Amino acid sequence: MIQNFAEAFNWYRKAAEQGNAAAQNNLGWLYENGEGVDKNITEAVKWYRKAAEQGYAGAQNNLGVMYENGEGVDKNITEAVKWYR
């Protein structure tokens, strides 16, 4: 199967902008990994946070990882644990 991350990005962005938490998390992943869009850790964190604040568990984990590793945010283990919980 051929993956078209650029097309996925367009669809996820439309849904994410309408508040869909799963799409926001997936959009964050695309930004984090530079799939279908230029890699942009700041944008990844932004979209993970939007989904995490809605209670989306996958995004809460992803945001925790960003804090744990200091990617796109200052490294902060306390904040990482908050999102992991």
N, C-alpha and C positions, 0 to 999 in steps of 0.2 A: 504494500500500500504506500502510495506517495503521500507525504505529509506536506500540506501547504500552510505553513505557519503564518504567512502574510495574510492569507484569507481568514484564518482563525483569529488573528489579531483584530481584524476589522469587525468581525462578528462579536467577539468578546468585548471590544471597546463599546459597541452600541449597547449591549446588555449591561455592561459595567456602569456606564453613564446613567442608566435608568435605575441603578441601585441594586442590581443583582449581585449578591455576595459571591456566589460561585464564579461568576464571570470576572469579578474584581480580583479574586484570588488567582484565577488563570491568567489574567492580564499581567498581574504582578510577576508570575512565573515567566511569562514571555519576556518581560523587561529584564528580569534577573538573568536570564539565560541568553538573551540576544537572539531569540527565535522569532522571525517574522518582523522584527523591529530592532533598531540599534540597542545594544545593551545599555541599560540605564538603571543603576541600583537605586537612585533616589526615587525614580518613578515606581520601581518595584515596591519599595517600602511604602510609598503613598497608597498604592492599590491594596497591598496586604493589610495596611492599617484600616482602610475603609471597610474591607470585608471582616476583619477581626473585630472591629467595633460593633458589627452586627451580630457577633456571636458565631461566626463561621470558623469551626474548629481547625480546619486545614490552614486557614490564613493566620489564626492565632499561633499555631505551631511555626509557620513560616516567619512570622514577625519575631517570634522568640529566637529563632535561629539567627536572624539578622542582628538582634541585640547581643546574642551570645558571641557572635563572630565580629561584631563591630562593622557590619557591612551596611553602608548607607545611613548609619546612625552611630553615635558614640557607643562603644562597647559598654554594656551595662548588664551585669549578670542578674541583678535584682529585677530589672525590667524584663529580662528574658524569662525568668522564673514566673513572673506575673502572667506573661502571655502563655507560657506552657501550662499553667494551672487553669 
